[in-house]
Amino acid sequence: MLQAFAKEMGLDDATTLVPSGLPSHEIIVVAKEKSADLIVVGTHGRRGLQRLLGSTANSVINHAACDVLAVRLQH
């Protein structure tokens, strides 16, 4: 599905990676390995207890070595 989406967007030469592990950790590791300038993550904008427990987006924002753009997803 990712490859089809990339092609639809005109990104025929896009590389697709599907690492296994804790998502926030894997995103940070791959970004560092690829010398990424920017990580874009979606967030649900949760509040309260769910926010205190953390999320993938929150973890990436707080631990990435590069800039992170968090885009709030609409329900």
N, CA, C and O of each residue as an XYZ file, in Angstrom:
300
protein
N       0.820     -1.192      0.000
C       0.000      0.000      0.000
C       0.867      1.261      0.000
O       0.548      2.240     -0.675
N       1.976      1.231      0.769
C       2.854      2.400      0.806
C       3.476      2.669     -0.557
O       3.561      3.819     -0.989
N       3.909      1.618     -1.228
C       4.516      1.789     -2.548
C       3.499      2.330     -3.541
O       3.835      3.198     -4.347
N       2.271      1.843     -3.504
C       1.222      2.324     -4.406
C       0.919      3.795     -4.114
O       0.751      4.590     -5.039
N       0.851      4.157     -2.841
C       0.596      5.543     -2.467
C       1.731      6.443     -2.945
O       1.484      7.515     -3.498
N       2.976      6.011     -2.734
C       4.131      6.793     -3.166
C       4.090      7.017     -4.676
O       4.343      8.125     -5.149
N       3.778      5.982     -5.417
C       3.699      6.091     -6.870
C       2.592      7.065     -7.273
O       2.778      7.880     -8.177
N       1.451      6.983     -6.609
C       0.319      7.880     -6.882
C       0.707      9.334     -6.632
O       0.217     10.235     -7.312
N       1.580      9.563     -5.665
C       2.023     10.909     -5.323
C       3.210     11.366     -6.177
O       3.739     12.459     -5.978
N       3.626     10.519     -7.133
C       4.741     10.880     -8.005
C       6.101     10.626     -7.391
O       7.098     11.203     -7.825
N       6.152      9.773     -6.392
C       7.410      9.448     -5.714
C       7.844      8.032     -6.081
O       7.990      7.169     -5.216
N       8.048      7.809     -7.370
C       8.374      6.470     -7.862
C       9.657      5.896     -7.258
O       9.795      4.678     -7.140
N      10.589      6.763     -6.877
C      11.866      6.289     -6.337
C      11.893      6.269     -4.805
O      12.965      6.159     -4.210
N      10.734      6.375     -4.167
C      10.665      6.373     -2.704
C      11.078      5.019     -2.139
O      10.793      3.973     -2.723
N      11.744      5.057     -1.009
C      12.153      3.845     -0.315
C      11.156      3.571      0.808
O      10.815      4.466      1.581
N      10.697      2.334      0.887
C       9.767      1.945      1.931
C      10.496      1.092      2.959
O      11.158      0.117      2.601
N      10.380      1.448      4.220
C      10.995      0.688      5.306
C       9.902      0.229      6.246
O       8.993      0.990      6.577
N       9.995     -1.025      6.677
C       9.036     -1.553      7.643
C       9.822     -2.279      8.746
O       9.861     -3.509      8.786
N      10.449     -1.497      9.640
C      11.191     -2.123     10.735
C      10.229     -2.674     11.787
O       9.075     -2.255     11.866
N      10.713     -3.604     12.581
C       9.880     -4.129     13.668
C      10.484     -3.695     14.997
O      11.702     -3.584     15.140
N       9.611     -3.454     15.960
C      10.057     -3.017     17.273
C       9.132     -1.936     17.788
O       8.056     -1.716     17.233
N       9.540     -1.267     18.836
C       8.780     -0.168     19.411
C       8.772      0.985     18.404
O       9.839      1.491     18.057
N       7.600      1.412     17.925
C       7.549      2.404     16.848
C       8.370      3.670     17.101
O       9.122      4.095     16.225
N       8.241      4.267     18.261
C       8.979      5.510     18.512
C      10.482      5.286     18.423
O      11.200      6.101     17.845
N      10.952      4.202     18.984
C      12.380      3.888     18.935
C      12.845      3.658     17.505
O      13.882      4.180     17.095
N      12.090      2.886     16.751
C      12.478      2.578     15.372
C      12.472      3.819     14.494
O      13.344      3.974     13.639
N      11.501      4.709     14.692
C      11.451      5.957     13.928
C      12.696      6.783     14.202
O      13.306      7.311     13.272
N      13.079      6.900     15.459
C      14.251      7.682     15.846
C      15.530      7.053     15.296
O      16.399      7.764     14.792
N      15.655      5.733     15.388
C      16.849      5.043     14.899
C      16.987      5.207     13.386
O      18.063      5.556     12.899
N      15.915      4.961     12.643
C      15.969      5.079     11.178
C      16.267      6.519     10.767
O      17.045      6.745      9.841
N      15.662      7.490     11.439
C      15.929      8.891     11.116
C      17.407      9.221     11.308
O      18.001      9.936     10.501
N      17.987      8.703     12.369
C      19.411      8.942     12.625
C      20.273      8.249     11.570
O      21.224      8.843     11.062
N      19.946      6.986     11.234
C      20.696      6.240     10.223
C      20.642      6.930      8.860
O      21.625      6.918      8.118
N      19.510      7.525      8.533
C      19.310      8.178      7.232
C      19.696      9.657      7.256
O      19.549     10.349      6.249
N      20.185     10.143      8.388
C      20.535     11.557      8.552
C      19.361     12.457      8.169
O      19.521     13.434      7.438
N      18.193     12.112      8.674
C      16.975     12.859      8.353
C      17.045     14.275      8.916
O      17.585     14.506      9.998
N      16.489     15.214      8.158
C      16.380     16.595      8.608
C      15.053     16.843      9.315
O      14.927     17.758     10.129
N      14.055     15.999      8.985
C      12.716     16.207      9.499
C      11.978     14.880      9.606
O      12.065     14.041      8.710
N      11.259     14.694     10.694
C      10.361     13.556     10.880
C       8.952     14.132     10.944
O       8.702     15.085     11.682
N       8.033     13.558     10.178
C       6.638     13.974     10.217
C       5.836     12.839     10.839
O       5.865     11.712     10.346
N       5.123     13.132     11.916
C       4.299     12.125     12.593
C       2.877     12.644     12.760
O       2.654     13.847     12.895
N       1.933     11.733     12.748
C       0.547     12.078     13.018
C       0.278     11.911     14.502
O       0.861     11.045     15.156
N      -0.609     12.745     15.030
C      -0.976     12.644     16.431
C      -2.493     12.796     16.553
O      -3.127     13.474     15.745
N      -3.048     12.171     17.548
C      -4.484     12.259     17.783
C      -4.831     13.428     18.700
O      -6.008     13.724     18.904
N      -3.827     14.090     19.252
C      -4.075     15.235     20.118
C      -4.751     14.863     21.414
O      -5.571     15.628     21.922
N      -4.429     13.714     21.958
C      -5.053     13.267     23.211
C      -4.619     14.149     24.370
O      -3.574     14.799     24.328
N      -5.438     14.154     25.392
C      -5.144     14.966     26.563
C      -5.332     14.127     27.826
O      -5.791     12.986     27.783
N      -4.966     14.728     28.933
C      -5.198     14.095     30.225
C      -4.341     12.864     30.444
O      -3.149     12.859     30.134
N      -4.961     11.811     30.984
C      -4.245     10.604     31.360
C      -3.521      9.969     30.180
O      -2.388      9.510     30.325
N      -4.155      9.938     29.024
C      -3.511      9.343     27.853
C      -2.237     10.093     27.502
O      -1.252      9.484     27.085
N      -2.249     11.408     27.667
C      -1.054     12.198     27.359
C       0.053     11.920     28.377
O       1.227     11.849     28.016
N      -0.322     11.763     29.644
C       0.666     11.468     30.683
C       1.344     10.123     30.447
O       2.526      9.956     30.749
N       0.594      9.166     29.908
C       1.156      7.846     29.655
C       2.069      7.836     28.447
O       2.832      6.890     28.252
N       2.001      8.875     27.635
C       2.880      8.996     26.491
C       2.248      8.464     25.223
O       1.201      7.818     25.253
N       2.898      8.745     24.112
C       2.451      8.287     22.818
C       3.658      8.200     21.911
O       4.739      8.683     22.247
N       3.467      7.583     20.759
C       4.561      7.490     19.789
C       5.016      8.882     19.382
O       6.209      9.184     19.412
N       4.061      9.733     19.001
C       4.424     11.085     18.557
C       5.156     11.850     19.652
O       6.163     12.503     19.379
N       4.672     11.779     20.871
C       5.291     12.484     21.992
C       6.710     11.999     22.229
O       7.613     12.801     22.468
N       6.909     10.703     22.164
C       8.239     10.140     22.359
C       9.200     10.579     21.262
O      10.348     10.929     21.536
N       8.726     10.560     20.017
C       9.571     10.987     18.900
C       9.922     12.467     19.058
O      11.078     12.850     18.881
N       8.940     13.296     19.388
C       9.182     14.733     19.565
C      10.255     14.974     20.620
O      11.122     15.830     20.445
N      10.196     14.223     21.711
C      11.125     14.455     22.823
C      12.491     13.805     22.680
O      13.413     14.164     23.412
N      12.651     12.853     21.751
C      13.918     12.129     21.671
C      14.628     12.191     20.325
O      15.779     11.766     20.230
N      13.993     12.697     19.301
C      14.620     12.744     17.980
C      15.747     13.775     17.947
O      15.692     14.801     18.626
N      16.760     13.481     17.149
C      17.896     14.389     17.009
C      17.635     15.470     15.959
O      18.421     16.409     15.832
N      16.548     15.347     15.211
C      16.217     16.332     14.191
C      14.854     16.949     14.509
O      14.210     16.585     15.493
N      14.428     17.878     13.669
C      13.125     18.510     13.864
C      12.008     17.495     13.635
O      12.149     16.559     12.848
N      10.893     17.702     14.342
C       9.726     16.817     14.213
C       8.500     17.703     13.984
O       8.263     18.667     14.713
N       7.727     17.350     12.952
C       6.475     18.030     12.669
C       5.345     17.072     13.045
O       5.198     16.009     12.443
N       4.554     17.455     14.037
C       3.421     16.635     14.463
C       2.146     17.206     13.847
O       1.807     18.370     14.062
N       1.457     16.387     13.091
C       0.238     16.801     12.407
C      -0.941     16.159     13.123
O      -1.009     14.937     13.253
N      -1.863     16.985     13.585
C      -3.029     16.463     14.298
C      -3.984     15.810     13.307
O      -4.390     16.430     12.324
N      -4.335     14.570     13.567
C      -5.230     13.816     12.708
C      -6.666     14.086     13.115
O      -6.980     14.135     14.304
N      -7.528     14.260     12.144
C      -8.943     14.467     12.421
C      -9.621     13.125     12.586
O      -9.304     12.184     11.859
N     -10.536     13.013     13.516
C     -11.254     11.759     13.783
C     -12.379     11.587     12.808
O     -13.102     10.593     12.868
